[in-house]
Amino acid sequence: MKIIKQITCLSAFMLLGFAAMATEGNPARPVFHGLIKLDKGASPVDSLLIHLYRPNSIIYDPQVIWVVPGPEGNFEFKLPYFSKPSSIAVQAAHRNGKFVKLDKYFVEPGDDIRVVITCDSAGDHASFNGKGAEKYNVVRDLQEFQQGLAEVPIKLGLHQPSDIESKLTLLDGIMRNALERKRKILEFHKLGPIMMKLIDYEYANLFSKWDYWLYNMWRKPWIEVGSNRILLRKYFNLRESEFSYRPNPLMTLCPIYIINLSGRVKFELIFNGDRNGTSLQACYDRIKSVYPQPIKSQLLAWLLVNPLGLGLLEFNRGELDSLMVDAQRLVEIPFLRNEISNILKLSKGKQLFEASFSDLKGNRITTSSLKGKVVLIDMWGVGCGNCAVFHDMFEKQIRPKIGNRDDFVVLSISTDRNREKWIEGINSGLYTSKHDLNVFTDGLMFGHPFPKYYNLSYSPFILLVGKDGKVFSRLKGEPGPEAILKTINEALAEN
């Protein structure tokens, strides 16, 4: 996650480094004016985190803006101009250490939004007014509508093996009624035709819920009894076309929909097989053969780039790398194709990029000088909350089990702007420890040759390098302390 810049209340607006961005004076850039209201006893909000996803994103490594409200709770910020709708997800960072997710919203050129965030005993809530506000307010109504469907599996008894056929008939009725209710919510908010489709795809996706309700039945042991599996397969194939959207290029602007669509691809394969999972190769081949561009590009990128995309799939590392190589010619969206290329650079067995850093005494430290040791690279910056979380976990739950070994070192790389900030980070103990090998990118931040080679624009970045100086594992996707320790021990065991 890259933190672009902290914005203080009523400060000059910032630009993010996207190629699609317009000039500084472009009047179509979305602008937000806001106020945070605190009920009695509510913890103050120190900052808002605005996660920005460019058009055609797949919910992966967003650009992050920190917005700091003024003493009275006022804040204001602008976003970059894109010719197509982009997305933002908003979090409130409270003084008591809690991060509260507000929601994810579409943003259009020309939006001029007044937002009030109310913090009370029930949580944090946002209301919107101004030009373009309806597409923000409809999200709240759709999320409430979606929550009302949470009890459907329990009410129908979908977890029980009796009367499967009658339950599926009742499920049909519930789905059709829910689709009609959703249509009325969308019409009430008087959205334009394009935005109505985008909101319909992205929020309260009933078809995805239907998929998972059926999959949870498919996984039950009683599905093997009698003709239950055949019955469920027949029902899925009969209703699949009714409970799905027809492909539309607008879908590529809906990252959550793309994630849900990748789930549908997997379920199509699973429900027509005999197991609870399917293979990565089968899923990849189906996307290649069935889906048009640019939907195909996003589905393949989600499948291969984000660890969550590999859920329910059977594969080995060599197969994954091979498919990534093939996908580079199929993924037509440039920044998604670049993501795949960058991941391939970090595949197991790839030679680590040769780079040089400054240590605390001003000496030059090269990556090649650490050959013969297992190296845990931890790239961080002051103010990065996730960096602090990883360091705390490592120091408390992993390092004590590794012990003091001559063949293991943590290369702690600061991406801060200046040496003073780096020293501040070391002394705080939040992001690194003094017993680590602390080095500095000489103020180049993410422009330093090492992060630049791997196209890194976020922290933390955690990489495990073997004794041979080659990539052993990229530790990504919050694998947990046990999994990280296991991977480190495997690297230490190799000669």
Helices and strands as residue ranges (DSSP letters): E 2-8, E 31-38, E 45-53, E 63-68, E 74-78, E 86-94, E 99-107, E 112-120, E 123-131, H 134-147, H 152-156, H 164-188, H 193-202, H 206-218, G 221-224, H 228-239, G 249-253, H 255-271, E 278-279, H 280-290, H 295-305, G 307-310, E 313-314, H 317-327, H 334-345, E 356-359, E 364-366, G 367-370, E 374-380, H 385-393, I 394-398, H 399-402, E 408-414, H 419-428, E 437-440, G 445-447, H 449-453, E 461-465, E 471-474, H 481-493
